[in-house]
Amino acid sequence: MHWQLQEAKNKLSQVIHDAKTSGPQTITVQGKDTAVVISTEDYLKLTHKNDSLLKFFQESPLADVEIDLTRSKESGRKIEL
């Protein structure tokens, strides 16, 4: 939802409630997106950095993609020096 600044000021309780129940609320100033109000839960998800790299890869949408990691046995190209 987009809120004009004056309306967001007047209905701050509603903006906060909507951020908690419906997701991020964008506040505009002179028609331009200027700020976003998010729930504490969403904020903690964005700022929590204690997850391991392994967990990141395990939860990736690409986790089930198979990658060929075999190395070529070729020695490379010949170069005259």
mmCIF file of the N, C-alpha and C atoms, coordinates in Angstrom:
data_MODEL
# 
_entry.id   MODEL 
# 
loop_
_atom_site.group_PDB 
_atom_site.id 
_atom_site.type_symbol 
_atom_site.label_atom_id 
_atom_site.label_alt_id 
_atom_site.label_comp_id 
_atom_site.label_asym_id 
_atom_site.label_entity_id 
_atom_site.label_seq_id 
_atom_site.pdbx_PDB_ins_code 
_atom_site.Cartn_x 
_atom_site.Cartn_y 
_atom_site.Cartn_z 
_atom_site.occupancy 
_atom_site.B_iso_or_equiv 
_atom_site.pdbx_formal_charge 
_atom_site.auth_seq_id 
_atom_site.auth_comp_id 
_atom_site.auth_asym_id 
_atom_site.auth_atom_id 
_atom_site.pdbx_PDB_model_num 
ATOM 1   N N  . MET A 1 1  ? 0.847  -1.191  0.000   1.00 0.00 ? 1  MET A N  1 
ATOM 2   C CA . MET A 1 1  ? 0.000  0.000   0.000   1.00 0.00 ? 1  MET A CA 1 
ATOM 3   C C  . MET A 1 1  ? 0.882  1.240   0.000   1.00 0.00 ? 1  MET A C  1 
ATOM 4   N N  . HIS A 1 2  ? 0.467  2.246   -0.716  1.00 0.00 ? 2  HIS A N  1 
ATOM 5   C CA . HIS A 1 2  ? 1.169  3.527   -0.752  1.00 0.00 ? 2  HIS A CA 1 
ATOM 6   C C  . HIS A 1 2  ? 0.374  4.550   0.054   1.00 0.00 ? 2  HIS A C  1 
ATOM 7   N N  . TRP A 1 3  ? 1.083  5.292   0.857   1.00 0.00 ? 3  TRP A N  1 
ATOM 8   C CA . TRP A 1 3  ? 0.479  6.344   1.677   1.00 0.00 ? 3  TRP A CA 1 
ATOM 9   C C  . TRP A 1 3  ? 1.171  7.663   1.367   1.00 0.00 ? 3  TRP A C  1 
ATOM 10  N N  . GLN A 1 4  ? 0.382  8.720   1.211   1.00 0.00 ? 4  GLN A N  1 
ATOM 11  C CA . GLN A 1 4  ? 0.977  10.047  1.133   1.00 0.00 ? 4  GLN A CA 1 
ATOM 12  C C  . GLN A 1 4  ? 1.406  10.414  2.547   1.00 0.00 ? 4  GLN A C  1 
ATOM 13  N N  . LEU A 1 5  ? 2.470  11.186  2.671   1.00 0.00 ? 5  LEU A N  1 
ATOM 14  C CA . LEU A 1 5  ? 3.041  11.502  3.978   1.00 0.00 ? 5  LEU A CA 1 
ATOM 15  C C  . LEU A 1 5  ? 2.006  12.041  4.952   1.00 0.00 ? 5  LEU A C  1 
ATOM 16  N N  . GLN A 1 6  ? 1.209  12.998  4.529   1.00 0.00 ? 6  GLN A N  1 
ATOM 17  C CA . GLN A 1 6  ? 0.222  13.603  5.436   1.00 0.00 ? 6  GLN A CA 1 
ATOM 18  C C  . GLN A 1 6  ? -0.786 12.551  5.918   1.00 0.00 ? 6  GLN A C  1 
ATOM 19  N N  . GLU A 1 7  ? -1.235 11.695  5.011   1.00 0.00 ? 7  GLU A N  1 
ATOM 20  C CA . GLU A 1 7  ? -2.177 10.639  5.389   1.00 0.00 ? 7  GLU A CA 1 
ATOM 21  C C  . GLU A 1 7  ? -1.514 9.643   6.343   1.00 0.00 ? 7  GLU A C  1 
ATOM 22  N N  . ALA A 1 8  ? -0.246 9.312   6.089   1.00 0.00 ? 8  ALA A N  1 
ATOM 23  C CA . ALA A 1 8  ? 0.479  8.392   6.967   1.00 0.00 ? 8  ALA A CA 1 
ATOM 24  C C  . ALA A 1 8  ? 0.621  8.973   8.365   1.00 0.00 ? 8  ALA A C  1 
ATOM 25  N N  . LYS A 1 9  ? 0.863  10.290  8.454   1.00 0.00 ? 9  LYS A N  1 
ATOM 26  C CA . LYS A 1 9  ? 0.941  10.945  9.758   1.00 0.00 ? 9  LYS A CA 1 
ATOM 27  C C  . LYS A 1 9  ? -0.386 10.839  10.493  1.00 0.00 ? 9  LYS A C  1 
ATOM 28  N N  . ASN A 1 10 ? -1.463 11.125  9.776   1.00 0.00 ? 10 ASN A N  1 
ATOM 29  C CA . ASN A 1 10 ? -2.784 11.126  10.391  1.00 0.00 ? 10 ASN A CA 1 
ATOM 30  C C  . ASN A 1 10 ? -3.273 9.729   10.776  1.00 0.00 ? 10 ASN A C  1 
ATOM 31  N N  . LYS A 1 11 ? -2.774 8.718   10.067  1.00 0.00 ? 11 LYS A N  1 
ATOM 32  C CA . LYS A 1 11 ? -3.242 7.349   10.300  1.00 0.00 ? 11 LYS A CA 1 
ATOM 33  C C  . LYS A 1 11 ? -2.076 6.424   10.640  1.00 0.00 ? 11 LYS A C  1 
ATOM 34  N N  . LEU A 1 12 ? -1.150 6.901   11.457  1.00 0.00 ? 12 LEU A N  1 
ATOM 35  C CA . LEU A 1 12 ? 0.036  6.130   11.768  1.00 0.00 ? 12 LEU A CA 1 
ATOM 36  C C  . LEU A 1 12 ? -0.296 4.767   12.365  1.00 0.00 ? 12 LEU A C  1 
ATOM 37  N N  . SER A 1 13 ? -1.296 4.715   13.234  1.00 0.00 ? 13 SER A N  1 
ATOM 38  C CA . SER A 1 13 ? -1.692 3.428   13.823  1.00 0.00 ? 13 SER A CA 1 
ATOM 39  C C  . SER A 1 13 ? -2.117 2.449   12.736  1.00 0.00 ? 13 SER A C  1 
ATOM 40  N N  . GLN A 1 14 ? -2.840 2.927   11.750  1.00 0.00 ? 14 GLN A N  1 
ATOM 41  C CA . GLN A 1 14 ? -3.291 2.077   10.649  1.00 0.00 ? 14 GLN A CA 1 
ATOM 42  C C  . GLN A 1 14 ? -2.109 1.637   9.781   1.00 0.00 ? 14 GLN A C  1 
ATOM 43  N N  . VAL A 1 15 ? -1.167 2.543   9.533   1.00 0.00 ? 15 VAL A N  1 
ATOM 44  C CA . VAL A 1 15 ? 0.019  2.212   8.744   1.00 0.00 ? 15 VAL A CA 1 
ATOM 45  C C  . VAL A 1 15 ? 0.797  1.091   9.433   1.00 0.00 ? 15 VAL A C  1 
ATOM 46  N N  . ILE A 1 16 ? 0.971  1.215   10.747  1.00 0.00 ? 16 ILE A N  1 
ATOM 47  C CA . ILE A 1 16 ? 1.706  0.198   11.509  1.00 0.00 ? 16 ILE A CA 1 
ATOM 48  C C  . ILE A 1 16 ? 0.944  -1.124  11.510  1.00 0.00 ? 16 ILE A C  1 
ATOM 49  N N  . HIS A 1 17 ? -0.347 -1.071  11.722  1.00 0.00 ? 17 HIS A N  1 
ATOM 50  C CA . HIS A 1 17 ? -1.166 -2.287  11.710  1.00 0.00 ? 17 HIS A CA 1 
ATOM 51  C C  . HIS A 1 17 ? -1.067 -2.982  10.355  1.00 0.00 ? 17 HIS A C  1 
ATOM 52  N N  . ASP A 1 18 ? -1.166 -2.214  9.287   1.00 0.00 ? 18 ASP A N  1 
ATOM 53  C CA . ASP A 1 18 ? -1.083 -2.786  7.942   1.00 0.00 ? 18 ASP A CA 1 
ATOM 54  C C  . ASP A 1 18 ? 0.299  -3.366  7.655   1.00 0.00 ? 18 ASP A C  1 
ATOM 55  N N  . ALA A 1 19 ? 1.332  -2.728  8.167   1.00 0.00 ? 19 ALA A N  1 
ATOM 56  C CA . ALA A 1 19 ? 2.690  -3.253  7.979   1.00 0.00 ? 19 ALA A CA 1 
ATOM 57  C C  . ALA A 1 19 ? 2.822  -4.615  8.658   1.00 0.00 ? 19 ALA A C  1 
ATOM 58  N N  . LYS A 1 20 ? 2.183  -4.750  9.789   1.00 0.00 ? 20 LYS A N  1 
ATOM 59  C CA . LYS A 1 20 ? 2.255  -6.013  10.535  1.00 0.00 ? 20 LYS A CA 1 
ATOM 60  C C  . LYS A 1 20 ? 1.400  -7.100  9.884   1.00 0.00 ? 20 LYS A C  1 
ATOM 61  N N  . THR A 1 21 ? 0.247  -6.741  9.358   1.00 0.00 ? 21 THR A N  1 
ATOM 62  C CA . THR A 1 21 ? -0.681 -7.756  8.847   1.00 0.00 ? 21 THR A CA 1 
ATOM 63  C C  . THR A 1 21 ? -0.640 -7.944  7.331   1.00 0.00 ? 21 THR A C  1 
ATOM 64  N N  . SER A 1 22 ? -0.282 -6.894  6.593   1.00 0.00 ? 22 SER A N  1 
ATOM 65  C CA . SER A 1 22 ? -0.361 -6.960  5.125   1.00 0.00 ? 22 SER A CA 1 
ATOM 66  C C  . SER A 1 22 ? 0.983  -6.816  4.429   1.00 0.00 ? 22 SER A C  1 
ATOM 67  N N  . GLY A 1 23 ? 2.017  -6.477  5.168   1.00 0.00 ? 23 GLY A N  1 
ATOM 68  C CA . GLY A 1 23 ? 3.329  -6.314  4.554   1.00 0.00 ? 23 GLY A CA 1 
ATOM 69  C C  . GLY A 1 23 ? 3.767  -4.862  4.498   1.00 0.00 ? 23 GLY A C  1 
ATOM 70  N N  . PRO A 1 24 ? 4.903  -4.617  3.870   1.00 0.00 ? 24 PRO A N  1 
ATOM 71  C CA . PRO A 1 24 ? 5.500  -3.278  3.840   1.00 0.00 ? 24 PRO A CA 1 
ATOM 72  C C  . PRO A 1 24 ? 4.542  -2.206  3.328   1.00 0.00 ? 24 PRO A C  1 
ATOM 73  N N  . GLN A 1 25 ? 4.625  -1.026  3.954   1.00 0.00 ? 25 GLN A N  1 
ATOM 74  C CA . GLN A 1 25 ? 3.801  0.119   3.595   1.00 0.00 ? 25 GLN A CA 1 
ATOM 75  C C  . GLN A 1 25 ? 4.726  1.233   3.102   1.00 0.00 ? 25 GLN A C  1 
ATOM 76  N N  . THR A 1 26 ? 4.507  1.688   1.893   1.00 0.00 ? 26 THR A N  1 
ATOM 77  C CA . THR A 1 26 ? 5.349  2.715   1.294   1.00 0.00 ? 26 THR A CA 1 
ATOM 78  C C  . THR A 1 26 ? 4.763  4.095   1.543   1.00 0.00 ? 26 THR A C  1 
ATOM 79  N N  . ILE A 1 27 ? 5.626  5.012   1.957   1.00 0.00 ? 27 ILE A N  1 
ATOM 80  C CA . ILE A 1 27 ? 5.209  6.400   2.189   1.00 0.00 ? 27 ILE A CA 1 
ATOM 81  C C  . ILE A 1 27 ? 5.813  7.250   1.077   1.00 0.00 ? 27 ILE A C  1 
ATOM 82  N N  . THR A 1 28 ? 4.971  8.074   0.463   1.00 0.00 ? 28 THR A N  1 
ATOM 83  C CA . THR A 1 28 ? 5.422  8.922   -0.630  1.00 0.00 ? 28 THR A CA 1 
ATOM 84  C C  . THR A 1 28 ? 5.447  10.386  -0.201  1.00 0.00 ? 28 THR A C  1 
ATOM 85  N N  . VAL A 1 29 ? 6.389  11.116  -0.771  1.00 0.00 ? 29 VAL A N  1 
ATOM 86  C CA . VAL A 1 29 ? 6.482  12.564  -0.583  1.00 0.00 ? 29 VAL A CA 1 
ATOM 87  C C  . VAL A 1 29 ? 6.533  13.169  -1.972  1.00 0.00 ? 29 VAL A C  1 
ATOM 88  N N  . GLN A 1 30 ? 5.583  14.038  -2.260  1.00 0.00 ? 30 GLN A N  1 
ATOM 89  C CA . GLN A 1 30 ? 5.455  14.668  -3.575  1.00 0.00 ? 30 GLN A CA 1 
ATOM 90  C C  . GLN A 1 30 ? 5.431  13.614  -4.688  1.00 0.00 ? 30 GLN A C  1 
ATOM 91  N N  . GLY A 1 31 ? 4.727  12.511  -4.422  1.00 0.00 ? 31 GLY A N  1 
ATOM 92  C CA . GLY A 1 31 ? 4.539  11.469  -5.421  1.00 0.00 ? 31 GLY A CA 1 
ATOM 93  C C  . GLY A 1 31 ? 5.696  10.505  -5.600  1.00 0.00 ? 31 GLY A C  1 
ATOM 94  N N  . LYS A 1 32 ? 6.764  10.668  -4.825  1.00 0.00 ? 32 LYS A N  1 
ATOM 95  C CA . LYS A 1 32 ? 7.927  9.787   -4.949  1.00 0.00 ? 32 LYS A CA 1 
ATOM 96  C C  . LYS A 1 32 ? 8.026  8.889   -3.724  1.00 0.00 ? 32 LYS A C  1 
ATOM 97  N N  . ASP A 1 33 ? 8.291  7.579   -3.966  1.00 0.00 ? 33 ASP A N  1 
ATOM 98  C CA . ASP A 1 33 ? 8.499  6.665   -2.850  1.00 0.00 ? 33 ASP A CA 1 
ATOM 99  C C  . ASP A 1 33 ? 9.674  7.164   -2.025  1.00 0.00 ? 33 ASP A C  1 
ATOM 100 N N  . THR A 1 34 ? 9.444  7.329   -0.696  1.00 0.00 ? 34 THR A N  1 
ATOM 101 C CA . THR A 1 34 ? 10.460 7.931   0.149   1.00 0.00 ? 34 THR A CA 1 
ATOM 102 C C  . THR A 1 34 ? 10.858 7.048   1.318   1.00 0.00 ? 34 THR A C  1 
ATOM 103 N N  . ALA A 1 35 ? 9.905  6.318   1.872   1.00 0.00 ? 35 ALA A N  1 
ATOM 104 C CA . ALA A 1 35 ? 10.189 5.481   3.038   1.00 0.00 ? 35 ALA A CA 1 
ATOM 105 C C  . ALA A 1 35 ? 9.273  4.268   3.017   1.00 0.00 ? 35 ALA A C  1 
ATOM 106 N N  . VAL A 1 36 ? 9.690  3.247   3.763   1.00 0.00 ? 36 VAL A N  1 
ATOM 107 C CA . VAL A 1 36 ? 8.888  2.032   3.877   1.00 0.00 ? 36 VAL A CA 1 
ATOM 108 C C  . VAL A 1 36 ? 8.783  1.671   5.347   1.00 0.00 ? 36 VAL A C  1 
ATOM 109 N N  . VAL A 1 37 ? 7.564  1.388   5.792   1.00 0.00 ? 37 VAL A N  1 
ATOM 110 C CA . VAL A 1 37 ? 7.330  0.924   7.156   1.00 0.00 ? 37 VAL A CA 1 
ATOM 111 C C  . VAL A 1 37 ? 7.129  -0.587  7.070   1.00 0.00 ? 37 VAL A C  1 
ATOM 112 N N  . ILE A 1 38 ? 7.947  -1.322  7.859   1.00 0.00 ? 38 ILE A N  1 
ATOM 113 C CA . ILE A 1 38 ? 7.823  -2.778  7.881   1.00 0.00 ? 38 ILE A CA 1 
ATOM 114 C C  . ILE A 1 38 ? 7.652  -3.248  9.319   1.00 0.00 ? 38 ILE A C  1 
ATOM 115 N N  . SER A 1 39 ? 7.160  -4.467  9.475   1.00 0.00 ? 39 SER A N  1 
ATOM 116 C CA . SER A 1 39 ? 6.973  -5.028  10.810  1.00 0.00 ? 39 SER A CA 1 
ATOM 117 C C  . SER A 1 39 ? 8.329  -5.358  11.418  1.00 0.00 ? 39 SER A C  1 
ATOM 118 N N  . THR A 1 40 ? 8.361  -5.503  12.727  1.00 0.00 ? 40 THR A N  1 
ATOM 119 C CA . THR A 1 40 ? 9.583  -5.897  13.415  1.00 0.00 ? 40 THR A CA 1 
ATOM 120 C C  . THR A 1 40 ? 10.038 -7.266  12.926  1.00 0.00 ? 40 THR A C  1 
ATOM 121 N N  . GLU A 1 41 ? 9.102  -8.163  12.693  1.00 0.00 ? 41 GLU A N  1 
ATOM 122 C CA . GLU A 1 41 ? 9.427  -9.507  12.207  1.00 0.00 ? 41 GLU A CA 1 
ATOM 123 C C  . GLU A 1 41 ? 10.154 -9.433  10.862  1.00 0.00 ? 41 GLU A C  1 
ATOM 124 N N  . ASP A 1 42 ? 9.623  -8.634  9.943   1.00 0.00 ? 42 ASP A N  1 
ATOM 125 C CA . ASP A 1 42 ? 10.279 -8.475  8.643   1.00 0.00 ? 42 ASP A CA 1 
ATOM 126 C C  . ASP A 1 42 ? 11.651 -7.832  8.792   1.00 0.00 ? 42 ASP A C  1 
ATOM 127 N N  . TYR A 1 43 ? 11.758 -6.855  9.681   1.00 0.00 ? 43 TYR A N  1 
ATOM 128 C CA . TYR A 1 43 ? 13.034 -6.180  9.911   1.00 0.00 ? 43 TYR A CA 1 
ATOM 129 C C  . TYR A 1 43 ? 14.082 -7.172  10.419  1.00 0.00 ? 43 TYR A C  1 
ATOM 130 N N  . LEU A 1 44 ? 13.692 -8.006  11.372  1.00 0.00 ? 44 LEU A N  1 
ATOM 131 C CA . LEU A 1 44 ? 14.637 -8.977  11.920  1.00 0.00 ? 44 LEU A CA 1 
ATOM 132 C C  . LEU A 1 44 ? 15.073 -9.989  10.861  1.00 0.00 ? 44 LEU A C  1 
ATOM 133 N N  . LYS A 1 45 ? 14.161 -10.364 9.986   1.00 0.00 ? 45 LYS A N  1 
ATOM 134 C CA . LYS A 1 45 ? 14.532 -11.273 8.899   1.00 0.00 ? 45 LYS A CA 1 
ATOM 135 C C  . LYS A 1 45 ? 15.572 -10.630 7.986   1.00 0.00 ? 45 LYS A C  1 
ATOM 136 N N  . LEU A 1 46 ? 15.430 -9.341  7.739   1.00 0.00 ? 46 LEU A N  1 
ATOM 137 C CA . LEU A 1 46 ? 16.361 -8.640  6.859   1.00 0.00 ? 46 LEU A CA 1 
ATOM 138 C C  . LEU A 1 46 ? 17.722 -8.401  7.497   1.00 0.00 ? 46 LEU A C  1 
ATOM 139 N N  . THR A 1 47 ? 17.759 -8.243  8.809   1.00 0.00 ? 47 THR A N  1 
ATOM 140 C CA . THR A 1 47 ? 19.009 -7.872  9.470   1.00 0.00 ? 47 THR A CA 1 
ATOM 141 C C  . THR A 1 47 ? 19.693 -9.031  10.169  1.00 0.00 ? 47 THR A C  1 
ATOM 142 N N  . HIS A 1 48 ? 19.037 -10.167 10.297  1.00 0.00 ? 48 HIS A N  1 
ATOM 143 C CA . HIS A 1 48 ? 19.627 -11.326 10.976  1.00 0.00 ? 48 HIS A CA 1 
ATOM 144 C C  . HIS A 1 48 ? 20.714 -11.915 10.088  1.00 0.00 ? 48 HIS A C  1 
ATOM 145 N N  . LYS A 1 49 ? 21.954 -11.928 10.583  1.00 0.00 ? 49 LYS A N  1 
ATOM 146 C CA . LYS A 1 49 ? 23.073 -12.364 9.754   1.00 0.00 ? 49 LYS A CA 1 
ATOM 147 C C  . LYS A 1 49 ? 23.823 -13.541 10.367  1.00 0.00 ? 49 LYS A C  1 
ATOM 148 N N  . ASN A 1 50 ? 23.221 -14.294 11.245  1.00 0.00 ? 50 ASN A N  1 
ATOM 149 C CA . ASN A 1 50 ? 23.914 -15.399 11.888  1.00 0.00 ? 50 ASN A CA 1 
ATOM 150 C C  . ASN A 1 50 ? 23.767 -16.721 11.143  1.00 0.00 ? 50 ASN A C  1 
ATOM 151 N N  . ASP A 1 51 ? 23.081 -16.722 10.020  1.00 0.00 ? 51 ASP A N  1 
ATOM 152 C CA . ASP A 1 51 ? 22.931 -17.950 9.262   1.00 0.00 ? 51 ASP A CA 1 
ATOM 153 C C  . ASP A 1 51 ? 24.266 -18.318 8.608   1.00 0.00 ? 51 ASP A C  1 
ATOM 154 N N  . SER A 1 52 ? 24.502 -19.598 8.500   1.00 0.00 ? 52 SER A N  1 
ATOM 155 C CA . SER A 1 52 ? 25.743 -20.066 7.894   1.00 0.00 ? 52 SER A CA 1 
ATOM 156 C C  . SER A 1 52 ? 25.622 -20.032 6.371   1.00 0.00 ? 52 SER A C  1 
ATOM 157 N N  . LEU A 1 53 ? 26.766 -20.055 5.722   1.00 0.00 ? 53 LEU A N  1 
ATOM 158 C CA . LEU A 1 53 ? 26.800 -20.100 4.268   1.00 0.00 ? 53 LEU A CA 1 
ATOM 159 C C  . LEU A 1 53 ? 26.164 -21.403 3.774   1.00 0.00 ? 53 LEU A C  1 
ATOM 160 N N  . LEU A 1 54 ? 26.385 -22.480 4.511   1.00 0.00 ? 54 LEU A N  1 
ATOM 161 C CA . LEU A 1 54 ? 25.791 -23.761 4.148   1.00 0.00 ? 54 LEU A CA 1 
ATOM 162 C C  . LEU A 1 54 ? 24.267 -23.668 4.153   1.00 0.00 ? 54 LEU A C  1 
ATOM 163 N N  . LYS A 1 55 ? 23.707 -23.058 5.190   1.00 0.00 ? 55 LYS A N  1 
ATOM 164 C CA . LYS A 1 55 ? 22.248 -22.910 5.280   1.00 0.00 ? 55 LYS A CA 1 
ATOM 165 C C  . LYS A 1 55 ? 21.726 -22.047 4.126   1.00 0.00 ? 55 LYS A C  1 
ATOM 166 N N  . PHE A 1 56 ? 22.467 -21.012 3.785   1.00 0.00 ? 56 PHE A N  1 
ATOM 167 C CA . PHE A 1 56 ? 22.079 -20.149 2.671   1.00 0.00 ? 56 PHE A CA 1 
ATOM 168 C C  . PHE A 1 56 ? 21.949 -20.954 1.383   1.00 0.00 ? 56 PHE A C  1 
ATOM 169 N N  . PHE A 1 57 ? 22.966 -21.776 1.100   1.00 0.00 ? 57 PHE A N  1 
ATOM 170 C CA . PHE A 1 57 ? 22.923 -22.583 -0.121  1.00 0.00 ? 57 PHE A CA 1 
ATOM 171 C C  . PHE A 1 57 ? 21.848 -23.658 -0.056  1.00 0.00 ? 57 PHE A C  1 
ATOM 172 N N  . GLN A 1 58 ? 21.628 -24.242 1.115   1.00 0.00 ? 58 GLN A N  1 
ATOM 173 C CA . GLN A 1 58 ? 20.607 -25.275 1.254   1.00 0.00 ? 58 GLN A CA 1 
ATOM 174 C C  . GLN A 1 58 ? 19.209 -24.720 1.024   1.00 0.00 ? 58 GLN A C  1 
ATOM 175 N N  . GLU A 1 59 ? 18.976 -23.466 1.392   1.00 0.00 ? 59 GLU A N  1 
ATOM 176 C CA . GLU A 1 59 ? 17.663 -22.848 1.253   1.00 0.00 ? 59 GLU A CA 1 
ATOM 177 C C  . GLU A 1 59 ? 17.488 -22.120 -0.074  1.00 0.00 ? 59 GLU A C  1 
ATOM 178 N N  . SER A 1 60 ? 18.517 -22.117 -0.894  1.00 0.00 ? 60 SER A N  1 
ATOM 179 C CA . SER A 1 60 ? 18.455 -21.450 -2.189  1.00 0.00 ? 60 SER A CA 1 
ATOM 180 C C  . SER A 1 60 ? 17.451 -22.133 -3.105  1.00 0.00 ? 60 SER A C  1 
ATOM 181 N N  . PRO A 1 61 ? 16.738 -21.366 -3.938  1.00 0.00 ? 61 PRO A N  1 
ATOM 182 C CA . PRO A 1 61 ? 15.837 -21.990 -4.905  1.00 0.00 ? 61 PRO A CA 1 
ATOM 183 C C  . PRO A 1 61 ? 16.595 -22.835 -5.930  1.00 0.00 ? 61 PRO A C  1 
ATOM 184 N N  . LEU A 1 62 ? 17.908 -22.679 -5.983  1.00 0.00 ? 62 LEU A N  1 
ATOM 185 C CA . LEU A 1 62 ? 18.723 -23.456 -6.918  1.00 0.00 ? 62 LEU A CA 1 
ATOM 186 C C  . LEU A 1 62 ? 19.381 -24.659 -6.240  1.00 0.00 ? 62 LEU A C  1 
ATOM 187 N N  . ALA A 1 63 ? 18.975 -24.972 -5.017  1.00 0.00 ? 63 ALA A N  1 
ATOM 188 C CA . ALA A 1 63 ? 19.609 -26.043 -4.251  1.00 0.00 ? 63 ALA A CA 1 
ATOM 189 C C  . ALA A 1 63 ? 19.531 -27.394 -4.945  1.00 0.00 ? 63 ALA A C  1 
ATOM 190 N N  . ASP A 1 64 ? 18.494 -27.646 -5.728  1.00 0.00 ? 64 ASP A N  1 
ATOM 191 C CA . ASP A 1 64 ? 18.323 -28.944 -6.379  1.00 0.00 ? 64 ASP A CA 1 
ATOM 192 C C  . ASP A 1 64 ? 18.916 -29.005 -7.785  1.00 0.00 ? 64 ASP A C  1 
ATOM 193 N N  . VAL A 1 65 ? 19.536 -27.924 -8.238  1.00 0.00 ? 65 VAL A N  1 
ATOM 194 C CA . VAL A 1 65 ? 20.134 -27.904 -9.576  1.00 0.00 ? 65 VAL A CA 1 
ATOM 195 C C  . VAL A 1 65 ? 21.461 -28.655 -9.518  1.00 0.00 ? 65 VAL A C  1 
ATOM 196 N N  . GLU A 1 66 ? 21.641 -29.585 -10.443 1.00 0.00 ? 66 GLU A N  1 
ATOM 197 C CA . GLU A 1 66 ? 22.880 -30.350 -10.475 1.00 0.00 ? 66 GLU A CA 1 
ATOM 198 C C  . GLU A 1 66 ? 23.918 -29.608 -11.319 1.00 0.00 ? 66 GLU A C  1 
ATOM 199 N N  . ILE A 1 67 ? 25.132 -29.551 -10.799 1.00 0.00 ? 67 ILE A N  1 
ATOM 200 C CA . ILE A 1 67 ? 26.230 -28.874 -11.483 1.00 0.00 ? 67 ILE A CA 1 
ATOM 201 C C  . ILE A 1 67 ? 27.322 -29.910 -11.767 1.00 0.00 ? 67 ILE A C  1 
ATOM 202 N N  . ASP A 1 68 ? 27.823 -29.904 -12.986 1.00 0.00 ? 68 ASP A N  1 
ATOM 203 C CA . ASP A 1 68 ? 28.902 -30.810 -13.350 1.00 0.00 ? 68 ASP A CA 1 
ATOM 204 C C  . ASP A 1 68 ? 30.213 -30.219 -12.851 1.00 0.00 ? 68 ASP A C  1 
ATOM 205 N N  . LEU A 1 69 ? 30.807 -30.849 -11.834 1.00 0.00 ? 69 LEU A N  1 
ATOM 206 C CA . LEU A 1 69 ? 32.037 -30.344 -11.239 1.00 0.00 ? 69 LEU A CA 1 
ATOM 207 C C  . LEU A 1 69 ? 33.260 -31.153 -11.654 1.00 0.00 ? 69 LEU A C  1 
ATOM 208 N N  . THR A 1 70 ? 33.123 -32.010 -12.674 1.00 0.00 ? 70 THR A N  1 
ATOM 209 C CA . THR A 1 70 ? 34.276 -32.791 -13.116 1.00 0.00 ? 70 THR A CA 1 
ATOM 210 C C  . THR A 1 70 ? 35.258 -31.876 -13.828 1.00 0.00 ? 70 THR A C  1 
ATOM 211 N N  . ARG A 1 71 ? 36.524 -32.124 -13.597 1.00 0.00 ? 71 ARG A N  1 
ATOM 212 C CA . ARG A 1 71 ? 37.575 -31.298 -14.176 1.00 0.00 ? 71 ARG A CA 1 
ATOM 213 C C  . ARG A 1 71 ? 38.073 -31.934 -15.473 1.00 0.00 ? 71 ARG A C  1 
ATOM 214 N N  . SER A 1 72 ? 38.328 -31.117 -16.451 1.00 0.00 ? 72 SER A N  1 
ATOM 215 C CA . SER A 1 72 ? 38.827 -31.576 -17.733 1.00 0.00 ? 72 SER A CA 1 
ATOM 216 C C  . SER A 1 72 ? 40.226 -32.167 -17.556 1.00 0.00 ? 72 SER A C  1 
ATOM 217 N N  . LYS A 1 73 ? 40.495 -33.275 -18.245 1.00 0.00 ? 73 LYS A N  1 
ATOM 218 C CA . LYS A 1 73 ? 41.812 -33.922 -18.181 1.00 0.00 ? 73 LYS A CA 1 
ATOM 219 C C  . LYS A 1 73 ? 42.781 -33.328 -19.200 1.00 0.00 ? 73 LYS A C  1 
ATOM 220 N N  . GLU A 1 74 ? 42.315 -32.446 -20.057 1.00 0.00 ? 74 GLU A N  1 
ATOM 221 C CA . GLU A 1 74 ? 43.180 -31.830 -21.058 1.00 0.00 ? 74 GLU A CA 1 
ATOM 222 C C  . GLU A 1 74 ? 44.232 -30.949 -20.403 1.00 0.00 ? 74 GLU A C  1 
ATOM 223 N N  . SER A 1 75 ? 45.402 -30.897 -21.002 1.00 0.00 ? 75 SER A N  1 
ATOM 224 C CA . SER A 1 75 ? 46.506 -30.121 -20.417 1.00 0.00 ? 75 SER A CA 1 
ATOM 225 C C  . SER A 1 75 ? 46.448 -28.648 -20.814 1.00 0.00 ? 75 SER A C  1 
ATOM 226 N N  . GLY A 1 76 ? 45.593 -28.320 -21.727 1.00 0.00 ? 76 GLY A N  1 
ATOM 227 C CA . GLY A 1 76 ? 45.494 -26.926 -22.151 1.00 0.00 ? 76 GLY A CA 1 
ATOM 228 C C  . GLY A 1 76 ? 46.099 -26.749 -23.523 1.00 0.00 ? 76 GLY A C  1 
ATOM 229 N N  . ARG A 1 77 ? 46.240 -25.558 -23.985 1.00 0.00 ? 77 ARG A N  1 
ATOM 230 C CA . ARG A 1 77 ? 46.776 -25.318 -25.330 1.00 0.00 ? 77 ARG A CA 1 
ATOM 231 C C  . ARG A 1 77 ? 48.287 -25.134 -25.273 1.00 0.00 ? 77 ARG A C  1 
ATOM 232 N N  . LYS A 1 78 ? 48.909 -25.398 -26.370 1.00 0.00 ? 78 LYS A N  1 
ATOM 233 C CA . LYS A 1 78 ? 50.359 -25.249 -26.468 1.00 0.00 ? 78 LYS A CA 1 
ATOM 234 C C  . LYS A 1 78 ? 50.690 -23.833 -26.900 1.00 0.00 ? 78 LYS A C  1 
ATOM 235 N N  . ILE A 1 79 ? 51.688 -23.267 -26.256 1.00 0.00 ? 79 ILE A N  1 
ATOM 236 C CA . ILE A 1 79 ? 52.101 -21.898 -26.538 1.00 0.00 ? 79 ILE A CA 1 
ATOM 237 C C  . ILE A 1 79 ? 53.603 -21.894 -26.859 1.00 0.00 ? 79 ILE A C  1 
ATOM 238 N N  . GLU A 1 80 ? 53.977 -21.256 -27.943 1.00 0.00 ? 80 GLU A N  1 
ATOM 239 C CA . GLU A 1 80 ? 55.390 -21.120 -28.276 1.00 0.00 ? 80 GLU A CA 1 
ATOM 240 C C  . GLU A 1 80 ? 55.960 -19.917 -27.535 1.00 0.00 ? 80 GLU A C  1 
ATOM 241 N N  . LEU A 1 81 ? 57.080 -20.147 -26.893 1.00 0.00 ? 81 LEU A N  1 
ATOM 242 C CA . LEU A 1 81 ? 57.747 -19.057 -26.148 1.00 0.00 ? 81 LEU A CA 1 
ATOM 243 C C  . LEU A 1 81 ? 59.007 -18.613 -26.827 1.00 0.00 ? 81 LEU A C  1 
# 
